[in-house]
Amino acid sequence: MSERVAPAAAEDTHAWQPSDVQRDRDEWRRRRTLRSAVIAAGSTLLLLGAVGGAVFSSPGWDRVQETYFSWDKAVSSFPAVLEGLWLNIRVMAICWVLILVLSLTVAIVRTLRGPVAFPLRLLGTAYVDVFRGLPLLLVIFLLGFGGPALRLQGLPTSPLFWGCSALVLSYSAYVAEVFRAGIESVHPSQRLAGRSLGLSYGQTLRHVVLPQAWRRVIPPLMNDLVSLQKDSGLIAVLGVTDAIRKAQIETALDFNYTPYVVAGVLFCCLTIPMARLTDRYARKKGYHGAGGVL
């Protein structure tokens, strides 16, 4: 038994150990990290203290606190605003699926080759140029008020439908360019390799080009999703009772604007985690430089 244990003990004595130089480097890095954290925390507290002191000592702070930061008003309006936020979440989820489908179709159409596909490319280019040139709020007004007036057969006349249509049409123009950039970033040799293996144009696009393009465009797509979460509140201008509209109704009861602050906090609770997740994913994939935590 002792003979069998001896080799293992010998291996333990010869296990790798960091050198003195490596230990010094690790200790220096630890001290530098700790020093950076202390400096960052101190500068942050100093900045927050300066801003807070300027705000809290202002002559109108008491009035602003009563009008915008009333705790009792926040508690009473929270259920209604939260109910409206659920509509924003559903609008965002449904519109995002439709945006992905429409934008990918437009991106593929714009990357078609050959003179036969010229009318399709021209149509896709015109669509992207028009809806990227129009402000989103203007598109919502045009479709929200003009769409129901057309009385198109089979289409609803509700402002929610036309507001969502405006979001889909406007955002698809931007997302289509993201997809097109991802598709064109794939080296042409990948297409040629797929065709040389006997794949058709559609099969090459599906099995070779799009999988590579998708991985490259995920970070900007997630950023567009964050923007859509916020802009879904713009449909409130059509009278849709979302979070912003609910906050407006609660504010009209006593002209206290705290419900707007509640709606803003709830929107931040949606968008900030998604933004941080986007940055973390992009940093993990190497899309960002070696920066700080934020």
C-alpha positions as CSV (number, residue, x, y, z in Angstrom):
1,M,0.0,0.0,0.0
2,S,2.8,2.4,0.9
3,E,4.5,1.8,-2.5
4,R,1.3,2.7,-4.3
5,V,0.7,5.9,-2.4
6,A,4.3,7.1,-2.8
7,P,4.1,7.9,-6.5
8,A,1.0,10.0,-5.9
9,A,2.6,11.9,-3.1
10,A,5.6,12.5,-5.3
11,E,3.4,13.9,-8.0
12,D,1.8,16.2,-5.5
13,T,5.1,17.6,-4.4
14,H,6.0,18.3,-8.1
15,A,2.5,20.0,-8.9
16,W,2.7,23.3,-10.7
17,Q,3.1,26.3,-8.6
18,P,3.1,29.9,-9.8
19,S,6.5,31.6,-9.8
20,D,7.4,34.5,-7.6
21,V,7.1,36.8,-10.7
22,Q,3.6,35.5,-11.4
23,R,2.6,36.0,-7.8
24,D,3.8,39.6,-7.9
25,R,1.9,40.2,-11.2
26,D,-1.3,38.8,-9.7
27,E,-0.9,40.9,-6.6
28,W,-0.3,44.0,-8.7
29,R,-3.4,43.3,-10.8
30,R,-5.5,42.8,-7.6
31,R,-4.3,46.0,-6.1
32,R,-4.9,47.9,-9.4
33,T,-8.4,46.5,-9.6
34,L,-9.2,47.4,-6.0
35,R,-7.8,50.9,-6.6
36,S,-9.9,51.4,-9.7
37,A,-13.0,50.2,-7.9
38,V,-12.4,52.7,-5.0
39,I,-11.7,55.6,-7.4
40,A,-14.8,54.8,-9.5
41,A,-17.0,54.5,-6.4
42,G,-15.7,57.8,-5.0
43,S,-16.1,59.7,-8.2
44,T,-19.6,58.3,-8.6
45,L,-20.6,59.3,-5.1
46,L,-19.1,62.8,-5.6
47,L,-21.0,63.3,-8.8
48,L,-24.3,62.1,-7.4
49,G,-23.8,64.2,-4.3
50,A,-23.1,67.3,-6.4
51,V,-26.2,66.7,-8.6
52,G,-28.4,65.8,-5.6
53,G,-27.3,68.9,-3.7
54,A,-28.0,71.2,-6.6
55,V,-31.5,69.6,-7.1
56,F,-32.6,69.3,-3.5
57,S,-31.4,72.8,-2.6
58,S,-33.2,74.5,-5.6
59,P,-36.1,76.8,-4.6
60,G,-38.8,74.8,-6.5
61,W,-37.8,71.3,-5.3
62,D,-40.7,71.1,-2.8
63,R,-43.2,71.8,-5.5
64,V,-41.6,69.4,-7.9
65,Q,-41.4,66.7,-5.3
66,E,-45.1,67.1,-4.5
67,T,-46.1,67.1,-8.2
68,Y,-43.8,64.5,-9.7
69,F,-42.7,62.3,-6.8
70,S,-45.8,61.8,-4.6
71,W,-45.6,58.4,-3.0
72,D,-49.3,58.2,-2.3
73,K,-50.1,59.0,-5.9
74,A,-47.5,56.5,-7.2
75,V,-49.1,53.7,-5.1
76,S,-52.6,54.6,-6.2
77,S,-51.8,54.8,-9.9
78,F,-49.4,51.9,-10.1
79,P,-52.0,49.1,-10.8
80,A,-53.6,51.1,-13.7
81,V,-50.2,51.9,-15.3
82,L,-49.0,48.3,-14.8
83,E,-52.2,47.1,-16.6
84,G,-51.4,49.4,-19.5
85,L,-47.8,48.2,-19.6
86,W,-49.0,44.7,-20.2
87,L,-50.5,46.0,-23.5
88,N,-47.2,47.5,-24.4
89,I,-45.4,44.2,-23.8
90,R,-47.9,42.3,-26.0
91,V,-47.6,44.9,-28.7
92,M,-43.8,44.7,-28.5
93,A,-43.8,40.9,-28.7
94,I,-46.2,40.6,-31.7
95,C,-44.7,43.5,-33.6
96,W,-41.2,42.1,-33.1
97,V,-42.1,38.8,-34.7
98,L,-43.7,40.5,-37.7
99,I,-40.7,42.9,-38.0
100,L,-38.3,40.0,-38.2
101,V,-40.3,38.3,-40.9
102,L,-40.9,41.4,-43.0
103,S,-37.4,42.9,-42.6
104,L,-35.7,39.6,-43.5
105,T,-37.9,39.3,-46.6
106,V,-36.9,42.8,-47.7
107,A,-33.3,42.2,-47.0
108,I,-33.2,39.0,-49.1
109,V,-35.1,40.8,-51.9
110,R,-32.5,43.6,-51.9
111,T,-29.7,41.1,-52.2
112,L,-31.1,39.3,-55.2
113,R,-28.9,39.3,-58.2
114,G,-29.6,39.6,-61.9
115,P,-31.7,42.0,-64.1
116,V,-34.8,39.9,-63.6
117,A,-35.0,40.8,-59.9
118,F,-34.4,44.5,-60.6
119,P,-38.1,45.5,-60.0
120,L,-38.1,43.7,-56.6
121,R,-34.8,45.3,-55.6
122,L,-36.2,48.7,-56.6
123,L,-39.4,48.1,-54.6
124,G,-37.4,47.1,-51.6
125,T,-35.1,50.1,-51.8
126,A,-38.0,52.4,-52.2
127,Y,-39.7,50.9,-49.1
128,V,-36.6,51.3,-47.0
129,D,-35.9,54.8,-48.1
130,V,-39.4,56.0,-47.5
131,F,-40.0,54.5,-44.1
132,R,-36.5,55.4,-42.9
133,G,-37.1,59.0,-44.0
134,L,-40.5,59.4,-42.3
135,P,-40.5,60.0,-38.5
136,L,-42.2,57.2,-36.6
137,L,-44.7,59.5,-35.0
138,L,-45.8,60.8,-38.4
139,V,-46.3,57.3,-39.7
140,I,-48.4,56.5,-36.7
141,F,-50.5,59.6,-37.3
142,L,-50.9,58.8,-41.1
143,L,-51.9,55.2,-40.6
144,G,-53.8,55.7,-37.4
145,F,-56.1,58.3,-38.8
146,G,-55.9,57.5,-42.5
147,G,-56.1,53.7,-42.4
148,P,-59.5,53.4,-40.8
149,A,-60.9,56.0,-43.3
150,L,-60.0,53.7,-46.2
151,R,-62.4,51.0,-44.9
152,L,-60.4,48.3,-46.5
153,Q,-62.2,45.0,-46.7
154,G,-61.1,42.5,-44.0
155,L,-58.9,44.9,-42.1
156,P,-60.0,46.2,-38.6
157,T,-60.4,49.9,-38.0
158,S,-59.1,49.8,-34.4
159,P,-56.3,52.3,-33.6
160,L,-54.4,49.5,-31.9
161,F,-54.1,47.6,-35.2
162,W,-53.0,50.6,-37.2
163,G,-50.6,51.7,-34.5
164,C,-49.0,48.3,-34.6
165,S,-48.9,48.4,-38.4
166,A,-47.0,51.7,-38.2
167,L,-44.5,50.3,-35.8
168,V,-44.0,47.2,-38.0
169,L,-43.6,49.2,-41.2
170,S,-41.2,51.7,-39.7
171,Y,-39.0,49.4,-37.8
172,S,-38.8,46.8,-40.6
173,A,-37.1,49.4,-42.8
174,Y,-34.3,49.8,-40.2
175,V,-34.0,46.1,-39.4
176,A,-33.9,45.2,-43.1
177,E,-30.7,47.2,-43.4
178,V,-29.3,45.3,-40.4
179,F,-30.1,42.0,-42.0
180,R,-28.8,43.1,-45.4
181,A,-25.5,44.2,-43.8
182,G,-25.2,40.8,-42.2
183,I,-25.9,39.0,-45.4
184,E,-23.4,41.0,-47.4
185,S,-20.8,40.6,-44.7
186,V,-20.6,36.9,-45.5
187,H,-17.7,36.3,-47.9
188,P,-18.8,35.5,-51.5
189,S,-16.6,32.3,-51.3
190,Q,-19.2,30.9,-48.9
191,R,-21.9,31.2,-51.6
192,L,-19.7,29.7,-54.2
193,A,-18.8,26.8,-51.9
194,G,-22.4,26.1,-51.3
195,R,-23.3,26.2,-55.0
196,S,-20.3,24.0,-55.8
197,L,-21.7,21.4,-53.5
198,G,-24.9,21.3,-55.6
199,L,-27.0,23.5,-53.4
200,S,-29.6,25.8,-55.1
201,Y,-29.6,29.5,-54.5
202,G,-32.3,29.2,-51.9
203,Q,-30.6,26.3,-50.1
204,T,-27.3,28.2,-50.1
205,L,-29.0,31.2,-48.6
206,R,-30.8,29.1,-46.0
207,H,-28.0,26.7,-44.9
208,V,-24.8,28.7,-45.6
209,V,-25.4,32.5,-45.7
210,L,-28.2,33.2,-43.2
211,P,-26.8,31.2,-40.3
212,Q,-23.5,33.2,-40.5
213,A,-25.3,36.5,-41.0
214,W,-27.7,35.8,-38.1
215,R,-24.9,35.4,-35.6
216,R,-23.4,38.7,-36.7
217,V,-26.5,40.8,-36.5
218,I,-27.8,39.6,-33.1
219,P,-26.4,42.5,-31.1
220,P,-27.9,45.3,-33.3
221,L,-31.1,43.4,-33.5
222,M,-31.3,43.3,-29.7
223,N,-30.7,47.1,-29.7
224,D,-33.6,47.5,-32.0
225,L,-35.7,45.4,-29.7
226,V,-34.8,47.8,-26.8
227,S,-35.9,50.7,-29.0
228,L,-39.1,49.0,-29.9
229,Q,-39.9,48.5,-26.2
230,K,-39.8,52.2,-25.7
231,D,-41.5,53.3,-28.9
232,S,-44.4,51.0,-28.4
233,G,-45.7,53.7,-26.0
234,L,-46.1,56.1,-29.0
235,I,-49.4,54.4,-30.0
236,A,-50.9,56.2,-27.0
237,V,-51.3,59.2,-29.4
238,L,-54.1,57.3,-31.1
239,G,-56.0,56.8,-27.9
240,V,-54.8,53.3,-27.1
241,T,-54.9,52.7,-23.4
242,D,-51.4,51.6,-22.9
243,A,-49.1,52.5,-19.9
244,I,-48.7,56.1,-21.1
245,R,-52.4,56.6,-21.8
246,K,-53.2,55.1,-18.3
247,A,-50.7,57.5,-16.8
248,Q,-52.4,60.4,-18.6
249,I,-55.8,59.4,-17.3
250,E,-54.5,59.1,-13.7
251,T,-52.8,62.5,-14.1
252,A,-56.0,64.2,-15.3
253,L,-57.7,63.4,-12.0
254,D,-55.7,65.8,-9.9
255,F,-53.0,67.2,-12.2
256,N,-50.3,65.3,-10.4
257,Y,-47.7,64.0,-12.8
258,T,-46.4,61.2,-10.7
259,P,-48.1,58.5,-12.9
260,Y,-45.8,59.6,-15.7
261,V,-42.8,58.9,-13.5
262,V,-44.3,55.5,-12.6
263,A,-44.7,54.7,-16.3
264,G,-41.1,55.8,-17.0
265,V,-39.8,53.6,-14.2
266,L,-41.7,50.6,-15.5
267,F,-40.4,51.2,-19.0
268,C,-36.8,51.4,-17.6
269,C,-37.4,48.1,-15.8
270,L,-38.0,46.6,-19.2
271,T,-35.4,48.3,-21.3
272,I,-32.4,48.5,-19.0
273,P,-32.0,44.7,-18.3
274,M,-32.4,44.1,-22.1
275,A,-29.7,46.8,-22.8
276,R,-27.3,45.3,-20.3
277,L,-28.0,41.8,-21.7
278,T,-27.2,43.1,-25.2
279,D,-23.9,44.7,-24.1
280,R,-22.9,41.5,-22.3
281,Y,-23.7,39.3,-25.3
282,A,-21.8,41.7,-27.6
283,R,-18.8,41.8,-25.3
284,K,-18.8,38.0,-25.0
285,K,-18.8,37.6,-28.7
286,G,-16.0,40.2,-29.1
287,Y,-18.1,43.0,-30.8
288,H,-17.0,45.5,-28.2
289,G,-13.5,46.6,-27.3
290,A,-11.9,45.7,-24.0
291,G,-13.6,48.4,-22.0
292,G,-15.0,48.6,-18.5
293,V,-18.0,46.9,-17.0
294,L,-20.5,49.4,-18.5
